[in-house]
Amino acid sequence: MTPLWSPTEERIRQSRLYRFREELRAAHDIPGDSFAAFHDWSVSRLEDFWSAAWVDATGRKPAGAVLADDSMPPAHRLEREVWFPGTRFNFAGQLLRHKDEHVAIIEENELGQCRAVTFRELHALTGRCQAALRRAGVGPGDRVAGYLPNVLETVVAMLATASLGAVWTATSADFGFQGVFDRFSQINPKVLVSCDGYYYNGKRHDCIEKTRRLVKSLPSLERWVMVTGTDRSVPGGAIPWESFLGDDAAEATFTELPFDHPVYILYTSGTTGLPKCIVHGAGGTALKHHTEHKLHTDVGREDTVFFFTTCGWMMWHWLVSGLAQGATVVLYDGSPTYPREDRLLRLAEDHGITVFGTSPKLLATLEKAGFRNAGNYRLGGMRALLSTGSPLEASQFHYVHEAILPDVQVCSISGGTDIIGCFVLGNPISPVYPGQIQGPALGVDVSVFDEQGRPLTGEEGELVCRKPFPSMPLGFWNDPGDARYRDTYFADYPGVWRHGDYVAATPEQGFVIHGRSDTTLNPSGIRFGTAEIYRIVERLPFVRDSIVASYKERGETGVALFVVLDRPLDTETAEAIRSAIRAQATPRHVPTILQRISQVPVTRNGKKVEKAVSAILDREPVRNREALANPEALDEIAAVAPSPR
């Protein structure tokens, strides 16, 4: 296959990954010059690699051993030190290791209102918030919860929480009461930081009443702090943000804690039950993000990094960790397509974004709307475009190069909330092939297994990890003996992490993701991923969006396809869809149910909820509908789906 993009020799040698590897050669026998060879070394010499990454990130040598327990999974990390035992560290101190006049954060909202703070100013704000939290009795292990938009105050509250050794957890402000309650009621926060409202699609959404209800439902709360975007007064019981911080300047200090001390609680989507509360460690998160930012994405002080995300998605945590490299981080709150589909391209132009993070959905929206750069945007400084949330199709790689920027490195990346990072992603020294993720993450022993646990190349199978790595979860909250944790990731292949993605490794040493393995389709015993249908259907000019799901009928598995169209679903249109699938895939890929809908049901992070649609089709309950951005879309599917025969 011909590469879409290849780094020049000069670009390779100037990359931080290249320099890091060459420095290691002085002490280690690292064969070859390819990324694949370096990755093989990094997983065969796990402790040497992660020790070197730790020194590179912090400038300090580990206090002792690197890995005390190399079993999979390492047992009870919430109760004992496994990675870097004896090493002490503070997550916020790592992110705030720079303290100068360089711009740390640029925040812009949908209305175009903008704020910027330097690293020195961010230190000062963190110090004030830290002092306020300390006055509120917050200490190591306490939980501080954010019910907030993607704004500066969210970052400050997180940094102040982590500086004390407390645990930060958040959901975005657009969540309804039940979705937030299902999350926060499990972890008993001591302090809640919320907002009075937010803007989306040109409309202001008030948050006070649902937050008031939430506060009454959380008996563990001792403080309720409210960030206001207007001059309105806060409700009774809430403390305005500025009043909470107070007027006194306070120097931020950073409590040194074990490497595996908890820093974040993140949540699974919860569309099939209560969300799981995933606990992540400070050291593992910082170290994984360091390798992904500096080595894989080549982020440095000169960069301005952006990812379109909400503060409840793991990509927010990934984005904010860019502060540790001294880079400028851009926060955006609002619709990515308001008032026009090119809103984020304008954002990139205005702030000189060099690393731009988006989703296949937004790129598809731009393409179908006919947007092409053609000199309309000054994006010459953008060197990497990252995409996650769903598989990035080969045609979209070409669209970026042809319509947005010809020499940008397109990096499809994939991992998840489970590991607060990536299993597979880009790197600055390898070619980019259309439709492929460039390769595995350094220090992470990724493979593809068949159902019997045998490695595969070129065939679709389960994405697995065979060895431990620092950002594996410490565990689930309230999970005695790690029972749910082990059942979630280690039940299928003992001693091997099964991630739940259906993928294929390519001859070019990359990866193609075909969808979630728990939503793969299996009609007539032929297994394939939902992405195989999406990449065909969503190229049709009259299809705006789609969702595929399986259903059971008389002991057999069927395929259902629901489409959002620019025209009626008449006989001709239906046949055009089926013919395209039949011609470009196989007859078994052709759906037995094909219906038109007005919108695709998605989570608040924009991911299609195929399992929930399958539940609807099988007449099973869909729990935790509050996790969806548009639960009414499920009602529409239930109304148009045929009755089981």
Secondary structure as UniProt FT lines:
FT   HELIX           9..14
FT   HELIX           16..25
FT   TURN            26..27
FT   HELIX           35..44
FT   HELIX           46..58
FT   TURN            75..79
FT   TURN            85..86
FT   STRAND          88..89
FT   HELIX           91..95
FT   STRAND          103..109
FT   TURN            110..111
FT   STRAND          114..118
FT   HELIX           119..135
FT   TURN            136..137
FT   TURN            140..141
FT   STRAND          143..148
FT   HELIX           152..163
FT   TURN            164..165
FT   STRAND          167..172
FT   TURN            173..174
FT   HELIX           177..187
FT   STRAND          191..195
FT   STRAND          197..200
FT   TURN            201..202
FT   STRAND          203..206
FT   HELIX           208..217
FT   TURN            219..220
FT   STRAND          223..227
FT   TURN            236..237
FT   STRAND          239..240
FT   HELIX           241..245
FT   STRAND          257..258
FT   TURN            259..260
FT   STRAND          262..267
FT   TURN            271..272
FT   STRAND          277..281
FT   HELIX           282..290
FT   HELIX           291..296
FT   TURN            301..302
FT   STRAND          304..307
FT   TURN            311..312
FT   HELIX           314..320
FT   HELIX           321..325
FT   STRAND          328..333
FT   TURN            336..337
FT   TURN            341..342
FT   HELIX           343..351
FT   STRAND          355..358
FT   HELIX           360..368
FT   TURN            369..370
FT   TURN            374..375
FT   TURN            380..381
FT   STRAND          384..387
FT   HELIX           394..399
FT   HELIX           400..404
FT   TURN            406..407
FT   STRAND          409..412
FT   STRAND          414..416
FT   TURN            417..420
FT   STRAND          421..425
FT   TURN            428..429
FT   TURN            434..435
FT   STRAND          439..440
FT   TURN            442..443
FT   STRAND          446..449
FT   TURN            451..452
FT   STRAND          460..465
FT   TURN            470..471
FT   STRAND          475..476
FT   TURN            477..478
FT   HELIX           480..482
FT   HELIX           483..489
FT   TURN            494..495
FT   STRAND          497..505
FT   TURN            507..508
FT   STRAND          511..516
FT   HELIX           517..519
FT   HELIX           523..525
FT   HELIX           531..537
FT   TURN            538..539
FT   TURN            541..542
FT   STRAND          543..553
FT   TURN            554..555
FT   STRAND          556..565
FT   HELIX           571..584
FT   HELIX           587..589
FT   STRAND          593..596
FT   STRAND          602..603
FT   TURN            604..605
FT   HELIX           610..617
FT   TURN            618..619
FT   HELIX           625..627
FT   HELIX           632..640
//
